[in-house]
Amino acid sequence: MSITSIDKEYVAGTYGRFPVELLSGKGSILTGTDGKRYIDMGSGIGVTCFGTADDTWLGAVTEQLSKLQHTSNLYYTEPCALLAKALCEKTGMKKVFFSNSGAEANECAIKVARKYSAEKKGDDCYNIITLVNSFHGRTLTTLSATGQDVFHKLFNPLTPGFVHVTANDVAALEEAVASCKPAGIMLEVVQGEGGVLPLTAEFVSAAAKLAKDNDIPLIIDEVQTGNGRTGKLYGYMNFGITPDIVSTAKGLGGGLPIGATMMNEKMQFVLGPSDHGSTYGGNPVCCAGALSVIKRLDDRFLAEVQAKSDYIFSALEGAEGIKSVSGMGLMIGIETERPAKDVVMDCLDKGVLCLTAKTKVRLLPALNIPMDVLEEAITILKNACK
Ligand SMILES: *Cc1c(COP(=O)(O)O)cnc(C)c1O
């Protein structure tokens, strides 16, 4: 039996997988079980931010793996402490809670915002304002936060206490803030799963001001936009705002599961003993890999990310069969004349792995993808769009 047929028989059918069995890889090149070479333009949905089996990341992870693979949170370990310190020093945040995924990082963010607001304003102050077309995760609470009804159907009752407002509609946000007793405002600065749609600078500034003026914790969901993806360390840094709470995951671990919820000065003491926890959270192997990732995301490296982004935009904007290009940094959405799925299947056939987001082709290549490999992939993609 092939891997595909075993998987189809025994793995829950939640994923629409591409007809590809991957075996191994190095950097931005992956190899199928049939020996076929693929250029990876999706990096495991923005996770393997330094590509597959990157030497520095692999060194950090394997060194830690040979010392301690897990300890529980009853003890101190160096990778967890040093990663929290590095994140705080690079963002100005004051405390970090570690978990294992984006959804969990958001769950923690929601708990912090709710507890802060309940203590400050009373426990009828629990609503979290999120945006229509947002994506915050698949647990029942983060699903409730997610402003896309397609994901809600048949999973009722959802967690109460989420109010969805249209993105980039400042008046609607003001109205929600005035009327729903919010405990938090939660945003992705670029809606990823929603179609790689950046929020307007005006809306992000207005949200930050409303949050500040009304003492409402501002949560930025940086699960996809974080860790260098948009050309800055965190996506919010493109907008000149300072969030109260930042959640991140995906690229942070470079390929191992980790989520992080960062809290600023105002939020840093909200969580106390037994308010939250995670058995695997702060796992030393995941943290050692993440620390190696965070250390490399300096200004020089981020400038290279931006240069690659500029190259992609200039190569694709106005090209035959391409209606528009959206996104920031190496998080790119392409509106194509042909159905996105057909374009992606043609790319796959020619050895380029791309993603979709809603009706768009989505690219999330490794941040260190070599320029010649990137050019090869973009040429194939352009031809597939014609
Ligand atoms: C992927 C994603 C999540 C969910 O992350 P998981 O690790 O799958 O739980 C949450 N928010 C955003 C913005 C995402 O892109």
The ligand as an SDF file (V2000), in Angstrom:
LIG
                    3D

 15 15  0  0  0  0  0  0  0  0999 V2000
   -2.3970   29.6300   11.5420 C   0  0  0  0  0  0  0  0  0  0  0  0
   -3.0120   30.7050   12.3300 C   0  0  0  0  0  0  0  0  0  0  0  0
   -3.5800   30.4570   13.5960 C   0  0  0  0  0  0  0  0  0  0  0  0
   -3.7050   29.0630   14.1680 C   0  0  0  0  0  0  0  0  0  0  0  0
   -2.4450   28.4940   14.4190 O   0  0  0  0  0  0  0  0  0  0  0  0
   -2.3630   26.9150   14.7870 P   0  0  0  0  0  0  0  0  0  0  0  0
   -0.9010   26.7260   15.0910 O   0  0  0  0  0  0  0  0  0  0  0  0
   -2.8220   26.1650   13.5790 O   0  0  0  0  0  0  0  0  0  0  0  0
   -3.2280   26.6890   15.9580 O   0  0  0  0  0  0  0  0  0  0  0  0
   -4.0410   31.5380   14.3220 C   0  0  0  0  0  0  0  0  0  0  0  0
   -3.9940   32.7790   13.8440 N   0  0  0  0  0  0  0  0  0  0  0  0
   -3.4670   33.0580   12.6250 C   0  0  0  0  0  0  0  0  0  0  0  0
   -3.4090   34.4770   12.1610 C   0  0  0  0  0  0  0  0  0  0  0  0
   -2.9730   32.0280   11.8230 C   0  0  0  0  0  0  0  0  0  0  0  0
   -2.4750   32.3090   10.6140 O   0  0  0  0  0  0  0  0  0  0  0  0
  1  2  1  0
  2  3  1  0
  2 14  2  0
  3  4  1  0
  3 10  2  0
  4  5  1  0
  5  6  1  0
  6  7  2  0
  6  8  1  0
  6  9  1  0
 10 11  1  0
 11 12  2  0
 12 13  1  0
 12 14  1  0
 14 15  1  0
M  END
$$$$
